[in-house]
Amino acid sequence: MFTTRIYYQDTDAGGVVYFANYLCLFEKSWFEYLFSVGISLPEWEKAGTYVLVKNAFLDLIEKLQYGDIINVVTAVKEVRNAYFVLSHTVFKEGKTTTKGETKMVCVNNEGKPKRIPEDFKTKLLLNVSSAQ
C-alpha cells in the first residue's frame, strides 16, 4: 500500500485531482508494490529488462481534493508470457474513490518487446490477487 497526501500540484483549476495525475499515483504505487514482492526494477534494468505501461484504465468514482490523505493499493491481476496487468484502488478514509488498471510489458534495452523473464514472472504469479 502506498500512502500519500494530495498536493496542490496534483489538482486542476477546480481544486480536484487532475485525471492524468492518477497515473502518477498508480506508478508510485506499482513501483513500491513490485519492490515489496521482490522485484527491483532498477536491478532488472541493469540486466536489460525494462517495464513499460502499454495501456491504462481509470474509473473516477469520487473526487479527491487538495490535502486529502489517500492509500493506493496495487495488486497483480493477470500474468501472461509477454505482459501483466496490475489493478489499482485508491482509498480515502477507507472508501474507494478510484479504480484503475495498467497493462505492463517488458522490453529490452533497445525498446523491443520481450517475454517476462522467468524469475520476474514467478514472483508475479506468486502474488496474483484472487479478489478482482
N, C-alpha and C positions, 0 to 999 in steps of 0.2 A: 504494500500500500504506500502510495506517495501522498504526503500531506503538504499543503501549501496554502498561502493566503492569496486572494485575488488582489493584484496591484493595479494602480491607476493605468499603467501601461497595457494592461490586459483588456481594458474596456474601450467601448466606442463612444461616440458623441451622446448616446442615450444613457450612458452610465452602466451598461451591462457588458458582459464579456463578449467581445467581437468573435464571431463564429470561427474564424480561422485560428484564433488563439487556443481553441480546444485541442487542435492538432499538436500544438506545442506542449500542452499539458499531457496529452497522450504520450508524446515522445519521451518526456521526462519520466513518466510512469513506466513505460515499457523498458526503458534503459535500466532503471533501478530493478524492475522485476527480473529481467534477464540475469543481472548480476546476482540476485537473490537465489536463483536456481542454478548457479554455477556457470553461467555463460558470460564471459568478459568480452564485450565487443572489441575493445582496443587490442586484446590478445589475438582474437580471430582475425582482425585486420592486419596485424603483423604477419600472420600466416597466409594472407591473401584472400580472405573471405570477408566480404562487406555485405551488410544488410541494408536494404532499401525498402521504402514503402512503395508498393505498386499501386494500391488504391486505398481509399478511406471512406468510411460511412459515419455519419454523425446524426444523432437524434436528440434535438434540444427539447427537453421536457419542461424544465422550469429555469427561469433566468437566474444568473449569478451576477452579483454586483461587487463593486469595489469594497474591499475589506472582508468579504466572506472567507471563511476558512473551509477548505474542501479536502476530501480524500478521493484519490483516484485509484481504483482497483483494476489491475490488469491481470488477465488470465489467458492461458493458451486454449484456444477454441478448436483448432484443427491443425493437423500436421500432414503434409504430403511430401513427396520427394523433392519438389522444386519450390515449394512455398509453405508458409504457415500463417495462420490467422490468429490475431490477438484481439480479445474483447476488452473493452474499457468501460467502466462505470464510474461516474462522478457522483459523490455524495456530499450533501451539506446537512449537518445535524442529523445524520442517519437516513436522510431521504434522498432517493435517486433524483438527480437533476438532469443528467445527460448520459446517453449510452452511445457507444461507437465501436467500430472495428477497424483494424488495419490489416491489410494483406501484405505480408512481408516476403521478399525474395532475396536470394543470395546472388552476388555477382563476384567475379574475380577482380584483380587489380586493374584490368583493362575495361571493366564495366560490362563484361559478357556474362550472361546468365550461367549459373552452375547449380548443381544439386546441393542440398543442405548436407554439409559434412556429417558423417555417421555419429560422431560423439556429440555434436551440436543437436542433431535430430533426436538422439536418445534422451538427452536432458529435456528437450521439449515434450517428447512423448510421455515421460515420467510425470509431467505436470499438466496434462490435458485436463481441463475442467469438465466435470460431469454436469455442472449447473450451467445451462446455456440460455 
